[in-house]
């Protein structure tokens, strides 16, 4: 097969994304719709739906929203059944939904451990499991799991987050191995320190912000748009021989 720039297109593909109407998820939704994909967005609330609809429809594509707490029993099957009813297929799954809760070690509540693990790891596993059944029948598909710098590093006040993001790497590799015979590629994207409202407090911290900035060889925090090309690559035919990889998009942060 010869290479073509069209390998990066997602024309008429269907992308299912959790948390795809807010935060970095909104940028992933924008990215895949910009190269031709229809999108099924799963959110626990309706926050950001109007703006996201405008973005996707502005790109000439269709968007369907599913309001669903992904940690509820049976949520994965309900989401997949709805996506199949609406579109008939699922070509890519982006497991983006995630939360972070922080406390000192001695004060870390058990319920906060469970909340983070349920969203960041358990929900990812169950939804991947349901989507994998569809992709195995199709004999094609992409699963992209969102990691973190904490997929590689410690997080001394975010214990369940660090554990969950390390776990995402393991699940990515295990699913990649199991699904490779079905022409399904499973990879991850690990954002570095990105300029978003969620990181505003960290950027304004006079000590920590300098430490982070000085640790990034690129010399600046990333912009959300700088993640979009990597996401398109991982969802497209351009990455057909790439599987089981967690791709850091971090300006070189992990080099130091």
N, C-alpha and C positions, 0 to 999 in steps of 0.2 A: 504494500500500500504506500502511496506517495503522500507527502505532507501537504496540507492545504490550510490556509488561514480559516477556512470554514470549520475546521476541527474545533475551534474555540467558540463556535456558535451553539446556541441551545434552541434553535428554531423549532417551535411546536413541542418542545419537551415540557414535562410537568415536574415542578419542584415543590416538595413539601418541606416547610420550614417551621420549626417551633420558635416562638418569640420573635417572629419575623416582622413585627410592626413597631418595634421600639429598639432603642440602643443600637448596637452594632448589627443586630438582626435586620433592621430596616435597610441598612446599606447592602447587606447580602441579597435581600429581596430586590432592591433596586438594581443590583449588578446582574442577577440572572435574568430579570425581565428585560434589561437593556439589550441583552444578546438573544432575545427571542423566546424566553420561557414563560409559560403560564405558571402561576404561583398559588399554592394553597398554604395559607398562613394560620398557624395554631397559636392562640393567645389565651391566657387565663382571664384577661379583661378585654374591653374594646378600646383601650387606650391606643391611639395612633392609627386606628383603622382608616379614618377619613384621609389622612395624609398619605398613608401607604397605598390606598386605592387610587388616589390621584397620580402617584408616582408610577404605578404599574400600568394603569390605563393610559397615562401619558406616553408610555413606551409602546402602546398599541397592543398590550397583552391583557389577559383575563386574570382576575384574582378572586379567590374564594376565601372567606374567613371562617374559622371554626373556633368558637369559644369553648375552651376545654382546659381544666386543670390537669396537666399531664401526669400528676401523681395519683389521681383517683384510680381505683380499681376498674379495670376494663377500658381505661382511657385510650390506650394504644389501638385497640381493635375498633373503637368508635371512630377515631380519627382516620384510620386507614379505610374503613368502610365508606366514610363520607367522601374522602378524596377519590376513591374509585368510582363512587356513584356520580361524582361531579365531572371527573376527567377520564375515567376508564383505565388509567395507568398511573404509575409513579416512576419517573426516570431518575430523580435524585431526591435524597433526604438530607436536610441540613439539621442536625441536632444542635440547636443553638441555645435553647432555654437554659438558664442557669441563675443561681443566686449565690451570694457570698455573705456570711455572717461572721463577725469577729468579736472575740472576747479573749481576755487573758486565760492562760491555761487552767488555773485553779477555779475560775468562775465559769468555765464553758458549760452551758446547760445541755443536758442530754437531748432535749427536744430540738435544739438548734442543730446538733449533729445529724439527727434524723431528717430534719427538713432539707438540709443541703444535700445529703446523700440521696434522698428520694428524688429531688429535682435533677441534680447534676449527673447521677450515675444510674439509679434504678429506672427512671423514666426513659433515659437514653437507651438502656438495654431493651426494655419492653417495646418501645416504638421501633427500634432497629429490627427486633425479632419479627414483628408483624410486617414491616415493610420488606424484610428479606424474603418472606414467603411469596410476595408479589413479584419481586425481582427475579427470584429463582425460576418462576414460571415464565417470565418475560425473557429470561436468559440475557439480561442486561440491567445495568443500573449503577448508581453512584451513591455512596453514603459518606457524608462529611461530618465528622464530629468536631465540636469546638473545644480545643484544649486551652492552655494558658501558659504563662511563664511558670506557674505553679505545677505544671505537668513535669517540670524538670527540677524545680527548686523547692526549698522549704518555705513554710508560711507559719511563723511561730504564733500567730494570733488567729489563723484561719484554718484550723486543723482539718475539718471536714472538706473544705474547699480543696486544699492541697491533696488530700487523700482521694477525693473524687476525680480531680484532674489527672493525677497519676493513674487512677483506674481507667479513665477514658483512653489513655494510651494503650493499656493492656487489652481493653475491649476492641479497640480499633485493629490491633494486630490479630486478635483471635478471629474476629469477623472477616478480616481480609483473607486470612488463610482458608476459612470455611467456605467463603463465597467465591473465591477465585475460579473454581471449576465452572461456575455459572456465568462467567463474564460480568461479575459485579465487583467493582473496585471500592475499597473502604479506606479512607484516609482521614486525616485530621488537619485542622488549621489552628495554630497557636498564636493568637495576637500578643504582641508585646505591650508596652505601655502606650496607650492610645489616648488622644485628646478627645474625651467625651465628658458629658455632664457627670457621669458616675465617678470619674477620676479627678474632678475639679478640686475637691478637698485635698487630695494627695498632691496635686500640682501647686496648691497654695501653701502647702506645708514648707516652711522655710528651710528645714533640715532635709527631710526626705526627698523633696522635689529636686534638690541639688544633687543628692546622692544618686538618684535615678538618672537624671540628665547626664551626669558625668560617667555613668556606666554604659551609656549607649554610644557606640562608635559613630553612628550616623549623626550624632550631635543634636538630635531633637526628638521629641515625642512624635509618635506616628499619628497621622490623620486617618479617620475611618475610610476615606476613599482609597488609601494605600493597601487596604485588605481586599478590595473588590476584584482586582485582577487575579489574585491567588484563588479566590473562591470560584471564579468563572473557570479557571484552569482545572480545579479539582472536580467540578461538576460536568466537564465537557469531555469530548472524545480525545482532546489533546493529552489527557492524562490516562489513557486506556492501559498503559503498561506500568502505571504507578499504583502500588497498593501497599497498605500497611504502614504508611508514612505519616508522621506528625510534622507538618511544615511550619516552622516558626516564621512569623512575619514581624520582626522585632528590631529592625535597624542594627542588628548585630549584638543585641543585649546579652545573649547567651555566650558570646565569645569571651567575655571578661569574667 
